[in-house]
Structures are given as structure tokens and as C-alpha cells.
């Protein structure tokens, strides 16, 4: 969907700071590329599963269907999370931040995984802080077993992550 928010009956027009921050109208602020960041967490544990972006259509479909939709920047297309893998993110709760420029989804996932690499969370490695090393920083895995085998789920399709 293109055009200003005023032409979209689902999203209100951004008129005043008070209306955006204290009002009842959903008036999301999309960036210059038409995107809004979205943090997705596990409904039960609160664990961060992924961070992605939505365009108007992804936000609209997420609201209408109760399932997470995102905009894939690497593929330049709408992305219904789990449509290929079967690990669809069912939205239990959707929130928007104070100035309506970031979405938070709290989701349930059958099979319990969100990462296309096969791990539960896309945040499966930690960065050690306070110990700078010459030659680079060595990441530490926080998940040691994959929830699913990506090759069985996606076949030999190219990795959707753009290097």
C-alpha cells in the first residue's frame, strides 16, 4: 500500500504530539523507506526472538490475521513468518511505543523456533563485553542445539540473509 496515512482507514493521521502519545488512534510513524521496526518476543518467557521491520501492508496483515507479517529487506517482499517452515508466529499481544515508531509483538510459536538458522531465537550468540581482544571478538553461543534443521525445512534455498 502506498500513499499517506490519511488514506488508510486502519491507521490514523499523525496530528499532534499529544494525540500520538496520549490518544487512542493507531498512527504509526514509518521511516523514509516506509518501514517501522518490530521487536518480537516469546509470550511466555519474554525472550527476544527477533527484530525485523514492517511496512504498512505487513502491519495491516498482522493486525487483520493475528499472525506476524514482516517486510524482508533482503528479498524486497512481504514475509509471512513461518509460511514456509510451519513455525507461524501467532500474535498474543501487539503493542506500539509512546511515539508510535516501534512495534512489539508477543507471540506463540508451534515448534518454538523463530530463527531461519534453526535456533529458537535469532539472538543465539552473545558478544563478550569488557574484554577487548586483538584480532577480533569471539562470539559465544547461548543456544547449543537447533530446534529444527534448516536444510530439511528450506531445502537448498539460498540463505535469506544478505551479506
C-alpha positions as CSV (number, residue, x, y, z in Angstrom):
1,X,0.0,0.0,0.0
2,X,1.3,3.4,-0.8
3,X,0.3,7.0,-0.1
4,X,-0.2,8.9,3.1
5,X,-1.6,7.5,6.3
6,X,-4.7,9.7,5.9
7,X,-5.9,7.5,3.0
8,X,-5.6,4.3,5.2
9,X,-8.7,3.8,7.4
10,X,-6.7,1.4,9.7
11,X,-4.1,4.0,10.6
12,X,-4.9,7.4,11.9
13,X,-3.3,10.6,10.8
14,X,-0.4,11.9,13.0
15,X,-1.7,15.4,14.0
16,X,-0.2,16.4,17.4
17,X,2.3,15.0,19.8
18,X,-0.4,14.7,22.4
19,X,-2.7,12.8,20.0
20,X,0.2,10.4,19.1
21,X,1.5,9.9,22.6
22,X,-1.7,10.0,24.7
23,X,-4.5,9.3,22.2
24,X,-6.4,6.1,21.2
25,X,-5.6,6.3,17.5
26,X,-3.1,3.9,15.9
27,X,-0.9,6.4,14.0
28,X,2.3,4.6,13.2
29,X,5.4,6.5,12.1
30,X,7.0,4.8,9.2
31,X,10.6,5.9,8.3
32,X,11.6,7.4,4.9
33,X,11.7,3.9,3.4
34,X,8.1,3.2,4.7
35,X,9.3,0.8,7.4
36,X,8.8,0.5,11.2
37,X,11.0,-1.7,13.4
38,X,9.4,-4.6,15.3
39,X,10.7,-6.4,18.3
40,X,9.3,-9.9,18.7
41,X,9.4,-11.8,22.0
42,X,8.1,-15.1,23.3
43,X,4.8,-14.5,25.0
44,X,5.6,-16.9,27.9
45,X,9.3,-16.3,28.6
46,X,9.7,-12.8,27.4
47,X,12.8,-13.9,25.5
48,X,13.7,-11.8,22.4
49,X,13.2,-13.9,19.4
50,X,13.9,-11.5,16.6
51,X,13.9,-7.9,15.4
52,X,12.5,-7.1,12.0
53,X,10.7,-4.4,10.1
54,X,7.2,-4.0,8.9
55,X,5.8,-1.9,6.1
56,X,2.2,-0.7,6.0
57,X,1.0,-3.9,4.5
58,X,2.9,-6.1,6.9
59,X,1.5,-4.2,9.9
60,X,-2.0,-4.3,8.4
61,X,-1.9,-8.1,7.7
62,X,-0.5,-8.7,11.2
63,X,-3.4,-6.8,12.8
64,X,-6.0,-8.4,10.5
65,X,-4.8,-12.1,10.7
66,X,-3.3,-12.3,14.2
67,X,-0.1,-13.8,12.6
68,X,3.2,-12.0,12.2
69,X,4.0,-10.5,8.8
70,X,7.2,-8.5,8.1
71,X,8.9,-6.8,5.3
72,X,12.0,-8.7,4.1
73,X,14.6,-6.1,3.2
74,X,16.9,-8.7,1.6
75,X,14.2,-10.2,-0.6
76,X,12.2,-6.9,-1.0
77,X,8.9,-8.7,-0.4
78,X,6.2,-9.2,2.2
79,X,7.1,-12.1,4.5
80,X,4.5,-14.2,6.5
81,X,6.7,-15.5,9.2
82,X,6.6,-19.3,9.2
83,X,4.7,-19.7,6.0
84,X,7.5,-22.0,4.6
85,X,8.7,-23.6,7.9
86,X,5.3,-24.0,9.6
87,X,6.6,-22.1,12.6
88,X,4.0,-19.3,12.2
89,X,4.1,-16.6,14.9
90,X,0.6,-16.3,16.4
91,X,0.3,-12.8,17.9
92,X,-0.9,-12.9,21.5
93,X,-0.4,-9.2,22.1
94,X,0.8,-6.3,19.9
95,X,2.0,-3.1,21.4
96,X,3.3,0.2,20.0
97,X,5.7,2.5,21.8
98,X,5.0,6.0,23.0
99,X,5.7,7.9,19.8
100,X,4.4,5.0,17.7
101,X,7.6,4.4,15.8
102,X,8.3,0.8,17.0
103,X,6.1,-2.3,17.3
104,X,6.4,-5.0,19.9
105,X,4.9,-8.4,19.2
106,X,4.4,-11.0,21.9
107,X,3.9,-14.3,20.1
108,X,3.4,-18.0,20.5
109,X,5.1,-20.4,18.0
110,X,4.3,-24.0,17.5
111,X,7.6,-25.8,17.5
112,X,9.1,-23.0,19.5
113,X,11.7,-21.6,17.0
114,X,11.9,-18.3,15.1
115,X,15.3,-18.2,13.6
116,X,15.8,-19.4,9.9
117,X,19.2,-20.8,11.0
118,X,17.3,-23.3,13.2
119,X,17.7,-21.8,16.6
120,X,14.9,-20.8,18.9
121,X,15.9,-17.1,18.9
122,X,17.8,-15.1,16.3
123,X,19.9,-13.9,19.3
124,X,21.7,-17.2,19.8
125,X,25.1,-15.7,20.4
126,X,26.4,-13.2,22.9
127,X,29.2,-10.6,22.5
128,X,31.6,-10.6,25.4
129,X,31.9,-7.1,26.8
130,X,34.7,-5.6,28.8
131,X,37.4,-7.8,27.3
132,X,38.7,-6.3,24.1
133,X,40.9,-8.7,22.2
134,X,43.3,-8.1,19.4
135,X,42.3,-10.0,16.2
136,X,38.5,-9.6,16.7
137,X,35.8,-10.5,19.1
138,X,34.8,-14.2,19.5
139,X,31.1,-14.7,19.8
140,X,29.8,-17.1,22.4
141,X,26.8,-19.4,21.6
142,X,23.9,-19.3,24.1
143,X,22.0,-22.0,22.3
144,X,23.8,-25.2,21.5
145,X,21.0,-27.3,19.8
146,X,18.9,-26.2,16.9
147,X,15.1,-26.5,17.2
148,X,15.0,-27.7,13.5
149,X,17.2,-28.5,10.6
150,X,17.1,-25.6,8.1
151,X,18.1,-27.8,5.2
152,X,15.1,-30.1,5.8
153,X,12.7,-27.2,6.1
154,X,14.0,-24.9,3.4
155,X,16.0,-27.3,1.2
156,X,18.9,-25.8,-0.6
157,X,17.3,-22.4,-1.0
158,X,19.8,-19.6,-0.6
159,X,20.2,-18.0,2.8
160,X,17.7,-15.1,3.0
161,X,20.3,-13.0,4.9
162,X,22.0,-10.5,2.7
163,X,25.8,-10.3,3.3
